């Protein structure tokens, strides 16, 4: 018998070790799954950031050509020594820059020298400086509208330039350029949950919500690229260095990134190409939440496996005891045949058999309790899981419609449901055992409203409504928020189930004193049902629609709070359930 039990425990232990090993091996793949899922979620804010950037840049595109049409500019380029004309153009450009919210608007002659600028009053003005080496100047001088992103050598600002030729008849006599500061984008991005970067065709970081990443390359730059940067002074050549990163692909548009800046930082990078500028905008989100979800999923799976193994262990031990009982019975028969005259010895053996049988019954009772607890846990989690599924589907629909506010509300509801499920799984007790969770004063109004809110999805999809007018004054009672909410939720669901045949069922909820009354207009409670309705596993629903645990668990929860749960047939028809709780004293309310 001892050897058999050892073998059984050794077999189960090996299965547990195998499950743990498989979980450890599966964790990286599970993490990658959640990384890809996180990248998909980041697509929407990334598209919004890209559209915002594109709209702001394109807003300035037509300005140089429009400003360049002003005749006074061509006059100044023809008469550069005319002080009165120069003063008028300077002020005109300053007012224009203020009106269009540009960082600067400046006029250059065909040699690249700046004659007038909106910043003529400022110490770091462009007036007198020569920008013939800039690509936007040479392109505009050839008659083309040009754009150019640059780190300013004069002001040090992170800016973007548009330029257009200034014409006198058919002759190009100068260039008009508009500069606007793009640091504002980075300031906005710093308030987001993710980091954002913009890179050019060479994976050179042009913009970033992290200042220490400015002008750093995500891969080695070619010698030709260095020469172009040095020629046009597009970026500060002395600050260019490679960002120490390691990447591997998650999908066509997403990568996992390890950034080694002092300490290794794991990020999920989602990219979006901007063909109009040959740029790529990317969002980088921390992997902490994805890793936590992977570990949480793995723990749930491992817990399920352990529960299955516990059931297998119980089954194998039971079979072992049955075999042992059979062997004992055979031995007893042989002993009776060999020692008919030894009545005293027979009685002692019988007493020993009775004691062992009692131990078997105790063990069977424990196994039955384990089955009830598992069924109760499944019953208590089904409702919030259904709400989480519906909120998630709605959030996906809102995100497709770019309604981020509604999507955020759904995600917040999902988070609350997850917290609620965690609390339920931690504090659920067998209906025959008094829970150890401490009670405290709580607002009955809030608990009722929270329970009704959980049913919003069912009411929206299945029809029906709940009539509830909160009491004018706060009602404080003694209990536990989550468990009391579960009791009321069970009663609301039962009421809706009782009116399943009605086209527009109505559940009426009333708070009277410290009691909550839930009334339906269904068929009512039969006399034979009233005697068993609070017993565990008793149900009138069809198979598959209920385990008969809701009222039993609710009854014990309310009893644990020092209250009562009762039911009756309402005089006007239907059933009415009442939950009566102890009122919280002012001292208890003030002490919480």
Secondary structure, 3 states (H helix, E strand, C coil): CHHHHHHHHHHHHHHHHHHHHHHHHHHHHHHHHHHHHHHHHHHHHHHHHHHHHHHHHHHCCCHHHHHHCCHHHHHHHHCCCCHHHHHHHHHHHHHHHHHHCCCEEEEEECCCEEEEECCCCCCCCCCCCECCCCHHHHHHHCCCCEEEEEECCCCCCEEEEEEEEEEECCEEEEEEEEEEECHHHHHHHCCCCCEEEEECCCCEEEEECCHHHCCEECCCCCHHHHHHHHHHCCCCHHHCEECCEEEEECCCCEEEEEEECCCEEEEEEEEEEECCCCEEEEEEEECHHHHHHHHHHHHHHHHHHHHHHHHHHHHHHHHHHHHHHHHHHHHHHHHHHHCCCCHHHHHHHHHHHHHHHHHHHHHHHHHHHHHHHHHHHHHHHHHHHHHHHHHHHHHHHHHHCCCHHHHHHHHHHHHHHHHHHHHHHHHCCCCCCCCCCCCEEEEHHHHHHHHHHHCHHHHHHHCCEEEECCCCCCCEEEECHHHHHHHHHHHHHHHHHHCCCCCCCEEEEEEECCEEEEECCCCCCCHHHHCCCCCCCCCCCCCCCCCCCHHHHHHHHHHHCCCEEEEEECCCCCEEEEEECCECCHHHHHHC
